[in-house]
Amino acid sequence: MERQIGEGMSRRSFIAGASAAAAVLGLGGTSLVGCASQQGGDAGGEALSETGHQQDEWIPTSCNMCFNQCSIKAHVVDGVVVELAGDENAPNGGRMCGKGASGIMQLYDPYRVTKPMKRTNPEKGIDIDPGWEEITWEEAYTLAADKIREAVAENPNNFMWGSVVASSVAEEYLWFGAMGGWGTQEYMMSDLCGAGIHQFSDLYTTTGNSGPDWRYCKYLIQFGTQGGIATRHGYNVSCARWADARDEGAKMTVFDPHMSASAQKAERWVPIRPGTDTAAALAIANVLVHELDLLDYPYLINRTNGPSLIDKETMRVVYLEDGGKSIYMDESDGKIKPYDE
């Protein structure tokens, strides 16, 4: 049975058109105009474009294949996306990774789940049919709300968010709504990586994936990661910026047990034993603090809780019992006072 995927275009004709487009690209062409579907005719009574289609345009949008959400453009022909490409006006300079380019496959996957599914078989295990059945969105919302109420009735903090970080702003609104509607105090439980750090990064910097200042970095130390080389912090943006920084003289040292792509491109590779990252980092910190005295005291005093008094037994910050304010020693009169006094 032929599956219709767009106005005037079937899955079969779309695949055929995509194959033709691939042939054009193989010959050195760079445009898919006129290759997706040759339905022809003026069925809608509208004037056809120069390519013979009622609609043939590039529409700016954003990629949702990961939380970096790069700016891209979608080539739409008669209501069907036939190509995705980077937006040259975006901060990433029009770059697009392979995962982003494959987004078109997800959009038109014939097996894509488009409705809520409910498990009817409570038994779980290998080769056991879950018994999925389609339900309405109203049924799905009701079922989820009932389960949440049941968990929150036992303990408000039983309810936490756990999802990917492709839409930080949306998740923050969900969290605030949960606090007001169900009284939960928890936020994000780590499910894939930093999780919560992306949300708080968005609260403080208006982006869920803020990255280092590659442009101003002069010396970079990396532990088992490949930021600015092969991954991390908006890959399409960070790699270009770190490459520019290295052209300006920035250096890189990589601590990694194996010769990674980052280690390969570093000025210095330190092949430490697995699991000794912390020891190496603490050794560096010890030299910086106790031997070189490289501390920004004004920043620590005025912008952190560095000067707050510590309980010697618990090694935790001491707070006033009435009001919960941390306390400090005021050197001007030798008295203990709350931070805001």
C-alpha positions as CSV (number, residue, x, y, z in Angstrom):
1,M,0.0,0.0,0.0
2,E,1.5,3.4,-1.0
3,R,1.9,5.7,1.9
4,Q,1.1,9.4,1.3
5,I,3.7,11.7,3.0
6,G,2.7,15.1,1.6
7,E,0.4,17.1,-0.6
8,G,0.5,15.5,-4.0
9,M,3.5,13.2,-3.2
10,S,3.6,9.6,-2.1
11,R,6.4,7.9,-0.2
12,R,7.3,6.0,-3.4
13,S,7.6,9.1,-5.5
14,F,9.5,10.9,-2.8
15,I,12.1,8.1,-2.6
16,A,12.4,8.0,-6.3
17,G,12.9,11.8,-6.4
18,A,15.5,11.6,-3.6
19,S,17.4,9.0,-5.6
20,A,17.3,11.3,-8.6
21,A,18.6,14.1,-6.4
22,A,21.4,12.0,-5.2
23,A,22.4,11.3,-8.8
24,V,22.4,15.1,-9.4
25,L,24.6,15.7,-6.4
26,G,27.0,12.9,-7.5
27,L,27.5,14.8,-10.8
28,G,28.5,17.9,-8.8
29,G,25.1,19.6,-8.5
30,T,24.2,21.3,-5.3
31,S,20.4,21.9,-5.7
32,L,17.5,19.5,-5.4
33,V,15.2,21.9,-7.2
34,G,12.9,19.9,-9.5
35,C,14.2,16.5,-8.4
36,A,11.8,15.5,-5.7
37,S,8.5,14.9,-7.5
38,Q,7.4,15.5,-11.1
39,Q,3.7,15.5,-10.5
40,G,3.3,18.4,-12.9
41,G,0.0,20.2,-13.7
42,D,-1.7,23.1,-12.1
43,A,-4.1,21.1,-10.0
44,G,-4.6,23.9,-7.4
45,G,-5.1,26.6,-9.9
46,E,-2.0,28.4,-8.7
47,A,0.8,29.7,-10.9
48,L,3.7,27.3,-11.1
49,S,7.3,28.4,-10.1
50,E,10.1,28.3,-12.6
51,T,10.9,24.7,-11.5
52,G,7.4,23.5,-12.3
53,H,6.1,23.3,-8.8
54,Q,3.4,25.3,-7.0
55,Q,5.7,25.7,-4.0
56,D,9.5,25.7,-4.1
57,E,11.2,27.6,-1.3
58,W,13.8,27.5,1.5
59,I,12.3,28.0,4.9
60,P,14.5,29.0,7.9
61,T,14.0,26.8,11.0
62,S,16.1,25.0,13.6
63,C,17.3,21.5,13.9
64,N,16.0,19.4,16.8
65,M,18.2,16.3,16.5
66,C,20.1,17.4,19.6
67,F,20.0,20.2,22.2
68,N,22.4,22.5,20.2
69,Q,19.4,23.2,17.9
70,C,21.5,24.7,15.1
71,S,19.9,27.1,12.7
72,I,19.0,25.4,9.4
73,K,17.0,25.8,6.3
74,A,14.4,23.4,4.9
75,H,13.9,23.0,1.2
76,V,10.1,22.6,0.7
77,V,8.7,21.5,-2.6
78,D,4.9,21.3,-2.9
79,G,4.6,20.8,0.9
80,V,7.3,18.2,1.2
81,V,10.7,18.7,2.7
82,V,13.3,17.4,0.2
83,E,16.5,18.7,1.7
84,L,17.9,20.2,4.9
85,A,20.9,22.5,4.9
86,G,22.8,24.8,7.3
87,D,21.9,28.5,7.4
88,E,24.9,30.5,6.4
89,N,23.6,33.5,8.3
90,A,23.7,31.6,11.6
91,P,26.6,31.6,14.2
92,N,27.7,28.2,13.0
93,G,28.4,29.6,9.5
94,G,26.0,27.3,7.8
95,R,27.7,24.1,9.0
96,M,25.5,21.0,9.6
97,C,26.5,17.7,11.0
98,G,25.5,14.3,9.6
99,K,22.9,13.7,12.4
100,G,21.2,17.0,11.6
101,A,21.1,16.2,7.9
102,S,19.4,12.9,8.7
103,G,16.5,14.7,10.4
104,I,14.5,14.4,7.1
105,M,14.5,10.6,7.6
106,Q,12.9,11.0,11.0
107,L,10.3,13.4,9.6
108,Y,9.1,11.0,7.0
109,D,9.8,7.6,8.7
110,P,6.8,5.4,7.8
111,Y,7.1,3.8,11.3
112,R,7.1,7.0,13.2
113,V,4.8,7.0,16.2
114,T,2.3,9.7,15.9
115,K,-0.2,8.8,18.6
116,P,0.1,7.9,22.3
117,M,0.7,4.2,23.0
118,K,-0.5,2.3,26.1
119,R,1.0,-1.0,27.3
120,T,-1.7,-3.6,27.9
121,N,0.6,-6.4,28.9
122,P,2.1,-5.7,32.4
123,E,4.6,-8.6,32.0
124,K,8.0,-7.5,30.8
125,G,11.0,-9.3,29.4
126,I,12.9,-10.3,26.3
127,D,10.6,-11.4,23.4
128,I,7.4,-10.6,25.5
129,D,4.9,-8.5,23.5
130,P,4.1,-5.3,25.4
131,G,0.7,-5.3,23.8
132,W,0.9,-1.6,22.7
133,E,-2.4,-0.1,21.7
134,E,-3.2,3.4,20.4
135,I,-5.1,5.7,22.8
136,T,-6.3,9.3,22.4
137,W,-4.3,12.3,23.7
138,E,-7.1,12.9,26.3
139,E,-6.7,9.4,27.6
140,A,-2.9,9.8,27.7
141,Y,-3.1,13.1,29.7
142,T,-5.6,11.6,32.1
143,L,-3.6,8.5,32.7
144,A,-0.4,10.5,33.3
145,A,-2.2,13.0,35.6
146,D,-3.6,10.1,37.7
147,K,-0.2,8.5,38.1
148,I,1.4,11.8,39.1
149,R,-1.3,12.5,41.7
150,E,-0.9,9.0,43.1
151,A,2.9,9.5,43.5
152,V,2.6,13.0,44.9
153,A,0.0,11.9,47.4
154,E,2.6,9.7,48.9
155,N,5.4,12.3,48.7
156,P,5.5,15.5,46.6
157,N,9.2,14.8,45.8
158,N,8.4,11.5,44.2
159,F,7.7,13.5,41.1
160,M,10.7,14.6,39.0
161,W,11.3,15.4,35.4
162,G,13.4,13.1,33.3
163,S,13.8,13.9,29.6
164,V,16.2,15.1,27.0
165,V,17.3,18.7,26.9
166,A,16.2,19.7,23.5
167,S,13.8,22.3,24.8
168,S,15.1,23.8,28.0
169,V,12.5,26.6,28.1
170,A,9.6,24.3,27.8
171,E,10.9,22.1,30.6
172,E,11.3,25.0,32.9
173,Y,7.6,26.0,32.4
174,L,6.7,22.4,33.1
175,W,8.7,22.4,36.3
176,F,7.2,25.7,37.5
177,G,3.7,24.3,36.7
178,A,4.5,21.1,38.6
179,M,5.6,23.1,41.7
180,G,2.4,25.1,41.6
181,G,0.1,22.2,40.7
182,W,1.5,19.4,42.7
183,G,3.9,21.0,45.2
184,T,7.0,19.0,44.0
185,Q,10.3,20.5,45.0
186,E,12.5,18.3,42.8
187,Y,13.7,19.4,39.4
188,M,15.6,17.2,36.9
189,M,16.9,13.8,37.5
190,S,20.0,12.9,35.5
191,D,19.0,10.7,32.7
192,L,21.7,11.1,30.0
193,C,24.5,13.5,31.0
194,G,24.4,16.8,33.0
195,A,20.6,17.1,32.6
196,G,20.0,19.7,35.4
197,I,23.0,21.7,34.4
198,H,21.4,22.5,31.0
199,Q,18.3,23.8,32.7
200,F,20.1,26.1,35.1
201,S,22.4,27.2,32.3
202,D,19.3,28.3,30.5
203,L,18.0,30.2,33.5
204,Y,21.3,32.1,34.0
205,T,22.5,32.5,30.4
206,T,19.3,32.0,28.3
207,T,20.8,29.0,26.6
208,G,20.7,25.4,27.7
209,N,24.1,24.7,26.2
210,S,26.5,27.5,27.0
211,G,30.1,26.8,26.1
212,P,33.6,28.0,27.0
213,D,35.0,31.3,25.7
214,W,37.0,29.6,23.0
215,R,37.8,33.0,21.4
216,Y,39.6,34.3,24.5
217,C,41.2,31.0,25.7
218,K,45.0,30.8,25.6
219,Y,45.6,27.5,27.3
220,L,43.1,24.6,27.5
221,I,43.4,21.5,29.7
222,Q,41.0,18.7,28.9
223,F,40.3,15.5,30.8
224,G,38.9,12.7,28.6
225,T,36.8,15.0,26.4
226,Q,37.1,16.4,22.9
227,G,35.6,19.9,23.3
228,G,36.4,22.1,20.3
229,I,37.8,19.1,18.4
230,A,35.1,16.5,17.8
231,T,32.2,17.2,20.2
232,R,30.6,19.3,23.0
233,H,29.3,22.8,23.3
234,G,27.6,23.2,20.0
235,Y,30.0,21.2,17.9
236,N,29.4,23.1,14.6
237,V,30.3,26.4,16.4
238,S,32.9,25.4,18.9
239,C,35.2,23.6,16.5
240,A,35.5,26.6,14.3
241,R,36.1,29.0,17.2
242,W,38.7,26.8,18.8
243,A,40.5,26.4,15.5
244,D,40.6,30.2,15.2
245,A,41.9,30.5,18.7
246,R,44.7,28.1,18.0
247,D,45.6,30.1,15.0
248,E,46.1,33.0,17.4
249,G,48.4,30.9,19.6
250,A,46.2,29.0,22.0
251,K,47.7,25.8,23.3
252,M,46.0,22.6,24.5
253,T,47.0,19.8,26.9
254,V,44.9,16.6,27.0
255,F,44.8,14.1,29.8
256,D,43.4,10.8,28.3
257,P,44.4,7.2,28.7
258,H,44.1,6.7,24.9
259,M,45.1,8.6,21.8
260,S,41.8,10.3,21.1
261,A,41.1,12.9,18.3
262,S,41.6,15.6,20.9
263,A,44.9,14.1,22.1
264,Q,46.1,13.7,18.6
265,K,45.7,17.4,17.9
266,A,47.1,18.6,21.3
267,E,50.5,20.2,21.9
268,R,50.8,17.9,24.9
269,W,49.2,14.5,25.5
270,V,49.3,13.0,29.0
271,P,48.4,9.3,28.8
272,I,47.3,8.9,32.5
273,R,46.1,5.6,33.9
274,P,42.2,5.2,33.9
275,G,40.6,6.6,37.0
276,T,43.4,9.0,38.0
277,D,41.9,12.2,36.5
278,T,41.0,13.5,39.9
279,A,44.5,13.0,41.3
280,A,46.0,14.9,38.4
281,A,43.4,17.8,38.6
282,L,44.0,18.1,42.4
283,A,47.8,18.2,41.9
284,I,47.4,21.0,39.4
285,A,45.1,22.9,41.8
286,N,47.5,22.4,44.7
287,V,50.4,24.0,42.7
288,L,48.2,26.9,41.5
289,V,46.9,27.7,45.1
290,H,49.8,26.7,47.4
291,E,52.9,27.3,45.3
292,L,51.9,30.0,42.8
293,D,49.2,31.7,44.9
294,L,47.1,32.2,41.7
295,L,43.9,33.2,43.5
296,D,41.5,36.0,42.6
297,Y,40.9,37.1,46.1
298,P,38.5,40.1,45.3
299,Y,36.3,37.7,43.3
300,L,36.3,35.0,46.0
301,I,35.4,37.6,48.7
302,N,32.8,39.6,46.8
303,R,31.2,37.0,44.5
304,T,31.3,33.6,46.3
305,N,30.7,32.1,49.7
306,G,34.5,31.6,50.1
307,P,34.7,33.9,53.3
308,S,31.6,32.3,55.0
309,L,32.3,30.6,58.3
310,I,32.6,26.8,58.3
311,D,31.6,24.3,61.0
312,K,34.8,22.4,61.8
313,E,32.9,19.1,62.6
314,T,30.6,19.0,59.6
315,M,32.8,21.1,57.2
316,R,29.7,22.9,56.0
317,V,28.7,26.5,55.9
318,V,27.2,27.9,59.2
319,Y,23.8,29.5,58.9
320,L,21.8,31.5,61.4
321,E,19.0,29.6,62.9
322,D,16.5,32.4,62.4
323,G,16.4,33.1,58.7
324,G,18.9,30.7,57.3
325,K,21.5,33.3,56.4
326,S,25.2,32.4,56.1
327,I,27.5,34.3,58.5
328,Y,30.9,36.0,58.1
329,M,33.6,37.5,60.2
330,D,33.6,41.3,59.8
331,E,37.3,42.2,60.1
332,S,36.4,45.9,60.7
333,D,35.0,45.3,64.2
334,G,35.9,41.6,64.8
335,K,32.2,40.6,65.0
336,I,30.2,37.7,63.3
337,K,27.5,39.0,61.0
338,P,25.0,37.7,58.4
339,Y,26.2,38.1,54.8
340,D,23.9,41.0,54.1
341,E,25.2,43.1,57.0
